[in-house]
Amino acid sequence: MTAQLFDDRTCSLGEGPLWHPERQQLFWFDINNKKMLSLKDGKQLEWSFDRFVSAAGWINTDTLLIASETNLFEFNLNSGESLHVCDLEADNPLTRSNDGRADPWGGFWIGTMGKNAEENAGSIYRYFQGKLIKLFGGITISNSICFSPDRQNAYYTDTATRKIMRQPLGSEGWPVGSSELFVDLSKDDLNPDGAVVDAEGCLWSAQWGASRIARYSPDGVFLSAVEFPAKQISCPAFGGQNMTTLFATSATQNMGAPSIEQGRTYCASVMVKGQPEHHILL
């Protein structure tokens, strides 16, 4: 499981990788530079926005749902046209969107955070059937939003706590009962960032500052890790023809003089399949 360079562009804050299963194409974001990037048939693609953008889900072959600092919006990849879907803390200039992912029911979970990581300024929401509902509040850095293949659990973290939480799900994917501790990384001085769950129900956690993505069993036991050249690995995604390619974004944020390896996007072949990303139902 040796990591290789996937794209050589340097991101200040690479985040939100999404493998589009119909297009067989990876999309990701450079939050600080307000851009979405992609690579198709060796051609580097890039879209610029007038506000921070951080995460996306796919609606159909040509349309993404993108989370920005002020709203969720449809984005047509062919025309570049945008269509407002709903506000997202549009009245709060201190916050922006961060981590997000589509759930198995066609909903979209999206976290927010302070633009300067202000304590407890963020929340996690779910957009489903035309409504945006707050699920969790008082979050400093929202991350690790992902879902088990049996539809029984969602996962999330407030990176500042260094604890990944597991949230049982009920009818139509809504939380049932209280969240429970899944993995406590505080004793290892590790910072959980983005995460994704593979087809076997194991969670892959990007660990900011540790140059790795670690795999944990459905019971929260550490199994293995993939090492990367970049230190600040921010978020994983599964993709590729057989769903056995692990992609990883990284960041140069807060690095004084980053080496050439930092901020780039990487990939690694692994021995387990990921789940195809669920498509969003609007």
HUNOR-V434308 format. One line per field, one symbol per residue. phi: phi as a letter, one per 20 degrees, with the letter a starting at -180 (. if undefined). psi: psi as a letter, one per 40 degrees, with the letter a starting at -180 (. if undefined). Layout:
phi: ???
psi: ???
This chain:
phi: .efcfebefedfbfblfceefeelbedbcdgfelcdcbbclneedbcdcebfcbbbcdebgdcdddecfcadbfcefeemfdcfdafclfecfedbfceaafefenecebdcaffdlffmedbccceblncddfdccmdecfbmfabffemebdcabdgfemcedddfddglnegcmefcfdbdeffdlddfdfbbdefeneeddfdgndlbdddcfgenefdabdecfefefdadbeangdmdddebebbdgmefcfffffnedcbbececeeefffeede
psi: ghiihdheihhdghifhhhhddefhhiiigddefihiihhfehhihhiieihidiiihdadehihhhaeeihiihhdddeiihhdiigfdegeeiiibiiiiieeeihhhiiiidffhhfeiihihhhfeihhhdhafhdhhifhiiideediiiiihddefhhihhiiaheeiihaiiihdhheddefihhbiiihaeeeihhhhhheefihihiieeehhdiihiididghdhiiiaidefehhihiiiehehdgiiddieihiihhieiiihihiihh.
